[in-house]
Amino acid sequence: MKIGIVLYPTFGGSGVVATELGKALSERGHEVHFITYNQPVRLGSFTKNLYYHEVNVSDYPLFDYPPYETVLASKLVDVVKFEKLDLLHVHYAIPHASAALMAKQILASQGIHIPFITTLHGTDITLVGRDPSFAPAITYAINSSDAVTAVSQSLKSDTYNHFEITRDIEVIPNFIEPEHYLPKPEKDFKAEYAPNGERIITHISNFRPVKRVADVVRVFKHISDAMPAKLLLIGDGPDRYKVEQLCRDMGTCKHTHIIGKLKKPEEVLCISDLFILPSESESFGLAALEALATGVPVIATRAGGIPEVIEHGVSGFLSEVGDVDNMAANSLKILESDESLKKFRKNAKMRSEVFSIEKILPMYTNLYNSVLEKNRELHTL
């Protein structure tokens, strides 16, 4: 198959999943074309069967905001025609689904019938998508897609609740490549950050208010009062200053490292003992799954799709949003002894195997084949 993948090329979960999906497809002989405004951060080096097409938006003085959706649609038309793609797979509804629909209609007027699949990832539905000004366009684009997937049952339900969707949505969860999360023996980073054997607590996010990173600091304060521990915060964003100030106020700065953005967060997870995800909203919780894949138990909230990933009391614990005391108590249950931590580590790794790429990828390829077959039947009359 020749597949065009449209994505946001950033550190966000939708871009990471879309990139890893494309790489996995290319490794299995499919030809994959990434179409976006910058090279995806997880794309890596030159690889057979992988191509990147940059969407260039000109800075024309007439526009306060460059018309990315229109330029993207035109680029899709060009790539489909000249690379002879079989289908498009767009990740994140805004504005990718509507751009794909526009491209599909333009191509149809030229006798080229290209189907497109829309994958919903989260804030395109639960946050941005709730803006009434977006609703008609999002609803129409989703209903006009040849197939629609959501990364969790929770997100599927939210989509039906917030929009007038008249078509089926298939749940295909996010996934991990297990070999990406094997221990890295090249350097003993754990000894550098925890030279006296302290427990290492980790959080990874884009530091937006919805991630409630301040709650991580508050939970860590409880942990560090009970045992020697270090906190590693990976990422950056609008709440970073607030978090830095809270560390100073709570007196945890000397035990806290705010590292910033990393292209390979698994290198930090490999030295971690516990991962904290206190979000008030998560469509799936990819960061939590990546922690599990590294054998790191997770303390998280019962928000969105997280309970579909974390087994309460087995691979971690779930608390209500904002319940710092409960999250701290659950953290100490895991960290109180080496035996307890070892048990939760084993369970975390086992849980992650449910979401292995080897189990999830066939769900996508089966969907691709089904969509292509329906498209052929529709246009060979």
C-alpha positions as CSV (number, residue, x, y, z in Angstrom):
1,M,0.0,0.0,0.0
2,K,1.0,3.6,-0.5
3,I,-0.3,5.6,2.5
4,G,-0.2,9.3,3.1
5,I,-0.1,10.2,6.8
6,V,-1.1,13.7,7.9
7,L,-0.1,14.8,11.4
8,Y,1.2,17.4,13.7
9,P,5.0,16.9,13.8
10,T,5.4,17.9,17.5
11,F,6.1,16.1,20.8
12,G,2.3,15.6,21.4
13,G,0.8,12.2,21.6
14,S,-1.0,12.3,18.3
15,G,2.2,13.2,16.4
16,V,4.2,10.5,18.2
17,V,1.7,7.8,17.5
18,A,1.2,8.8,13.8
19,T,5.0,8.8,13.3
20,E,5.5,5.5,14.9
21,L,2.6,4.0,13.0
22,G,4.2,5.2,9.7
23,K,7.6,3.8,10.6
24,A,6.1,0.4,11.6
25,L,4.1,0.3,8.3
26,S,7.3,1.1,6.3
27,E,9.2,-1.7,8.0
28,R,6.6,-4.1,6.9
29,G,6.9,-3.1,3.2
30,H,4.3,-0.3,2.9
31,E,5.3,3.0,1.3
32,V,4.5,5.8,3.7
33,H,4.4,9.6,2.9
34,F,4.3,12.0,5.9
35,I,2.7,15.3,4.9
36,T,3.0,18.2,7.4
37,Y,4.7,21.5,8.0
38,N,7.9,20.2,9.6
39,Q,9.8,17.0,10.0
40,P,8.1,14.8,12.7
41,V,10.3,14.8,15.8
42,R,10.2,11.0,16.1
43,L,10.9,10.4,12.4
44,G,14.7,9.8,12.8
45,S,17.1,9.3,10.0
46,F,16.7,8.1,6.4
47,T,14.7,4.9,6.2
48,K,13.5,2.8,3.2
49,N,9.9,3.4,2.2
50,L,9.5,6.6,4.2
51,Y,9.1,10.0,2.6
52,Y,8.4,13.5,4.0
53,H,6.6,16.2,2.1
54,E,6.7,19.7,3.7
55,V,3.7,21.9,3.6
56,N,5.0,25.5,3.0
57,V,2.7,28.3,4.0
58,S,3.7,31.7,2.5
59,D,3.7,34.8,4.8
60,Y,1.4,36.9,2.6
61,P,0.7,40.3,4.2
62,L,-3.1,40.1,3.5
63,F,-3.5,37.3,6.1
64,D,-3.2,37.8,9.8
65,Y,-3.1,34.0,10.0
66,P,-1.7,31.9,7.2
67,P,-4.4,29.6,5.5
68,Y,-2.8,26.3,6.5
69,E,-5.8,24.2,5.9
70,T,-6.1,25.4,2.2
71,V,-2.4,24.9,1.6
72,L,-2.5,21.5,3.2
73,A,-5.4,20.4,1.0
74,S,-3.5,21.6,-2.1
75,K,-0.4,19.7,-1.0
76,L,-2.5,16.5,-0.4
77,V,-3.8,16.8,-4.0
78,D,-0.3,17.1,-5.3
79,V,1.1,14.2,-3.3
80,V,-1.8,11.9,-4.1
81,K,-1.6,12.6,-7.8
82,F,2.1,12.3,-8.3
83,E,3.0,9.6,-5.7
84,K,-0.1,7.6,-6.7
85,L,-1.2,7.1,-3.1
86,D,-3.9,4.5,-2.2
87,L,-5.3,6.3,0.9
88,L,-4.8,9.1,3.3
89,H,-4.7,8.6,7.1
90,V,-5.2,11.9,9.0
91,H,-4.4,12.2,12.7
92,Y,-6.2,14.9,14.7
93,A,-9.5,16.2,13.3
94,I,-8.6,19.9,13.2
95,P,-7.9,20.9,10.5
96,H,-6.6,17.6,9.0
97,A,-9.9,15.9,8.4
98,S,-11.5,18.9,6.6
99,A,-8.3,19.4,4.5
100,A,-8.4,15.8,3.5
101,L,-12.1,16.1,2.6
102,M,-11.4,19.1,0.4
103,A,-8.5,17.3,-1.3
104,K,-10.7,14.2,-1.8
105,Q,-13.4,16.4,-3.5
106,I,-10.8,18.1,-5.8
107,L,-9.3,14.8,-6.8
108,A,-12.7,13.3,-7.5
109,S,-13.4,16.1,-10.0
110,Q,-10.3,14.9,-11.8
111,G,-11.3,11.3,-11.8
112,I,-9.1,10.2,-8.8
113,H,-11.0,8.6,-5.9
114,I,-8.9,8.6,-2.7
115,P,-10.4,7.5,0.6
116,F,-9.3,9.0,3.9
117,I,-9.4,7.8,7.5
118,T,-9.6,10.1,10.4
119,T,-8.1,9.2,13.8
120,L,-9.3,11.2,16.8
121,H,-6.7,11.7,19.5
122,G,-8.2,13.8,22.2
123,T,-8.1,17.6,22.5
124,D,-9.4,17.9,18.9
125,I,-12.7,16.6,20.5
126,T,-12.5,17.3,24.2
127,L,-11.0,20.8,24.2
128,V,-10.7,22.6,20.9
129,G,-13.6,20.7,19.4
130,R,-16.0,22.0,22.0
131,D,-15.7,25.5,20.7
132,P,-19.1,26.0,18.9
133,S,-17.4,27.8,16.0
134,F,-15.6,24.5,15.1
135,A,-18.5,22.2,15.5
136,P,-20.2,22.3,12.0
137,A,-16.9,21.8,10.2
138,I,-15.7,19.0,12.5
139,T,-19.0,17.2,12.4
140,Y,-19.1,17.3,8.7
141,A,-15.5,16.2,8.2
142,I,-15.9,13.2,10.6
143,N,-19.2,12.1,9.0
144,S,-17.6,12.4,5.6
145,S,-14.5,10.3,6.4
146,D,-14.4,6.9,4.9
147,A,-13.5,5.5,8.3
148,V,-13.0,7.0,11.8
149,T,-11.0,5.7,14.7
150,A,-10.6,6.9,18.3
151,V,-7.7,6.0,20.6
152,S,-10.0,5.0,23.5
153,Q,-13.6,4.1,24.3
154,S,-13.8,7.2,26.5
155,L,-12.9,9.4,23.5
156,K,-15.3,7.6,21.3
157,S,-18.1,8.3,23.8
158,D,-17.0,12.0,24.1
159,T,-17.2,12.3,20.3
160,Y,-20.8,11.0,20.2
161,N,-21.7,13.3,23.1
162,H,-20.2,16.5,21.7
163,F,-21.0,16.1,18.0
164,E,-23.9,14.9,15.9
165,I,-22.0,11.9,14.5
166,T,-24.0,9.6,12.3
167,R,-21.3,7.0,11.5
168,D,-19.4,4.2,13.3
169,I,-16.2,5.0,15.2
170,E,-13.8,2.1,15.7
171,V,-11.6,2.1,18.8
172,I,-7.9,1.4,18.0
173,P,-5.8,2.2,21.1
174,N,-2.3,3.7,21.1
175,F,0.6,1.4,21.0
176,I,4.3,1.0,21.8
177,E,7.3,-0.7,20.1
178,P,8.5,-2.8,23.0
179,E,12.2,-2.8,21.9
180,H,12.2,1.0,22.2
181,Y,11.9,0.6,26.0
182,L,14.6,-1.8,26.8
183,P,17.2,-0.7,29.4
184,K,20.0,1.4,28.0
185,P,23.3,0.1,29.5
186,E,25.6,2.7,27.8
187,K,25.7,5.0,30.9
188,D,24.5,4.8,34.5
189,F,22.3,7.9,34.5
190,K,20.5,6.7,37.6
191,A,23.8,7.1,39.6
192,E,24.1,10.6,38.4
193,Y,20.6,11.7,39.5
194,A,20.3,9.5,42.5
195,P,23.8,8.8,43.7
196,N,22.6,7.6,47.1
197,G,20.0,5.2,45.8
198,E,17.1,7.6,46.0
199,R,13.8,6.7,44.4
200,I,13.4,8.5,41.1
201,I,9.9,10.0,40.4
202,T,9.2,11.2,36.8
203,H,6.6,13.2,35.0
204,I,6.5,13.9,31.2
205,S,4.1,16.4,29.6
206,N,3.7,19.7,27.7
207,F,3.1,21.6,31.0
208,R,-0.3,22.8,30.0
209,P,-2.9,23.5,32.8
210,V,-4.8,20.4,31.9
211,K,-1.8,18.3,32.9
212,R,-1.8,19.7,36.5
213,V,2.0,19.5,36.8
214,A,1.8,21.4,40.1
215,D,0.1,18.3,41.6
216,V,3.2,16.3,40.7
217,V,5.3,18.6,42.8
218,R,2.8,18.4,45.7
219,V,2.8,14.5,45.5
220,F,6.5,14.5,45.4
221,K,6.7,16.6,48.5
222,H,4.8,13.9,50.4
223,I,7.1,11.2,49.0
224,S,10.3,13.1,49.7
225,D,9.2,13.7,53.3
226,A,8.8,10.0,53.8
227,M,11.9,8.7,51.9
228,P,14.9,9.9,49.9
229,A,13.7,10.7,46.4
230,K,14.4,12.8,43.3
231,L,11.9,14.3,40.9
232,L,12.6,14.5,37.1
233,L,10.2,16.7,35.1
234,I,10.4,16.3,31.4
235,G,8.8,18.8,29.0
236,D,8.0,22.5,28.8
237,G,5.1,24.8,28.4
238,P,3.0,27.6,29.9
239,D,2.9,26.2,33.4
240,R,6.7,25.8,33.8
241,Y,7.2,29.0,35.7
242,K,4.4,28.1,38.1
243,V,6.0,24.7,38.7
244,E,9.4,26.2,39.3
245,Q,7.9,28.7,41.8
246,L,6.0,25.9,43.6
247,C,9.3,23.9,44.0
248,R,10.9,27.0,45.6
249,D,7.9,27.6,47.9
250,M,7.8,23.9,49.0
251,G,11.5,23.6,49.4
252,T,11.9,20.7,46.9
253,C,14.2,22.4,44.4
254,K,17.4,20.7,45.5
255,H,15.7,17.3,44.8
256,T,14.0,18.4,41.5
257,H,15.4,18.5,38.0
258,I,13.3,20.2,35.3
259,I,15.0,18.9,32.2
260,G,12.9,20.3,29.4
261,K,11.9,18.6,26.1
262,L,13.5,15.3,25.1
263,K,13.2,13.5,21.8
264,K,13.8,10.1,23.6
265,P,11.9,10.3,26.9
266,E,12.4,6.5,27.3
267,E,16.0,7.3,28.4
268,V,14.6,9.0,31.5
269,L,11.9,6.4,32.1
270,C,14.6,3.6,32.1
271,I,16.0,5.1,35.3
272,S,12.7,5.9,36.9
273,D,10.9,4.1,39.8
274,L,7.5,5.8,39.5
275,F,5.6,7.9,37.0
276,I,2.9,10.4,38.0
277,L,0.2,11.6,35.6
278,P,-2.3,13.8,37.5
279,S,-4.2,15.1,34.4
280,E,-7.7,16.4,34.5
281,S,-8.3,15.1,31.0
282,E,-6.5,12.4,28.9
283,S,-8.0,10.7,25.9
284,F,-5.6,7.8,26.3
285,G,-2.5,8.6,28.3
286,L,0.4,7.7,26.0
287,A,3.0,8.9,28.4
288,A,1.6,6.4,31.0
289,L,1.8,3.6,28.5
290,E,5.4,4.5,27.7
291,A,6.2,4.3,31.4
292,L,4.5,0.9,31.7
293,A,6.6,-0.3,28.7
294,T,9.7,0.6,30.6
295,G,8.6,-1.3,33.7
296,V,7.6,1.8,35.6
297,P,4.4,1.8,37.6
298,V,2.0,4.7,37.2
299,I,0.1,7.0,39.6
300,A,-2.7,8.6,37.6
301,T,-6.2,10.0,37.7
302,R,-9.4,8.5,36.7
303,A,-9.6,10.8,33.7
304,G,-10.7,10.0,30.2
305,G,-9.1,6.9,28.8
306,I,-6.5,6.4,31.5
307,P,-8.5,3.7,33.3
308,E,-8.3,1.7,30.0
309,V,-4.5,1.7,30.3
310,I,-3.7,1.5,34.0
311,E,-5.0,-1.5,36.1
312,H,-5.8,-0.1,39.5
313,G,-3.8,-1.8,42.2
314,V,-1.9,-3.9,39.7
315,S,0.2,-1.8,37.3
316,G,-0.3,1.4,39.4
317,F,-3.1,3.3,41.1
318,L,-5.9,5.6,40.1
319,S,-7.1,8.6,42.1
320,E,-9.7,11.3,41.6
321,V,-8.5,14.5,39.9
322,G,-6.8,16.8,42.4
323,D,-6.6,14.2,45.2
324,V,-3.0,14.8,46.0
325,D,-3.1,13.0,49.4
326,N,-4.5,9.8,47.8
327,M,-1.9,9.9,45.0
328,A,0.8,10.3,47.6
329,A,-0.4,7.5,49.7
330,N,-0.6,5.2,46.7
331,S,2.9,6.2,45.7
332,L,4.2,5.2,49.0
333,K,2.5,1.8,48.8
334,I,4.5,1.1,45.6
335,L,7.8,2.6,46.9
336,E,7.7,1.3,50.5
337,S,9.9,-1.7,49.8
338,D,12.0,-3.2,47.0
339,E,9.7,-6.2,46.9
340,S,6.6,-4.0,46.4
341,L,8.4,-2.0,43.7
342,K,9.6,-5.1,41.9
343,K,6.0,-6.6,41.8
344,F,4.6,-3.4,40.4
345,R,7.4,-3.1,37.8
346,K,6.7,-6.6,36.6
347,N,2.9,-5.9,36.4
348,A,3.6,-2.7,34.5
349,K,5.7,-4.4,31.9
350,M,3.1,-7.1,31.4
351,R,0.3,-4.6,31.1
352,S,2.1,-2.7,28.3
353,E,2.4,-5.9,26.2
354,V,-1.4,-5.6,25.6
355,F,-0.6,-2.5,23.6
356,S,2.3,-3.9,21.6
357,I,2.5,-2.7,18.0
358,E,2.4,-6.3,16.9
359,K,-1.2,-6.5,18.3
360,I,-2.4,-3.0,17.3
361,L,-0.9,-2.7,13.8
362,P,-3.1,-5.4,12.2
363,M,-6.1,-3.5,13.4
364,Y,-5.0,-0.5,11.2
365,T,-4.0,-2.6,8.2
366,N,-7.3,-4.5,8.3
367,L,-9.1,-1.2,8.4
368,Y,-7.0,0.1,5.5
369,N,-7.9,-3.0,3.4
370,S,-11.6,-2.7,4.2
371,V,-11.7,1.0,3.2
372,L,-9.8,0.3,0.0
373,E,-12.1,-2.6,-0.9
374,K,-15.2,-0.4,-0.3
375,N,-13.7,2.4,-2.4
376,R,-13.0,0.0,-5.3
377,E,-16.5,-1.4,-5.2
378,L,-17.9,2.1,-5.2
379,H,-15.9,3.4,-8.1
380,T,-15.7,0.3,-10.4
381,L,-19.3,0.3,-11.6
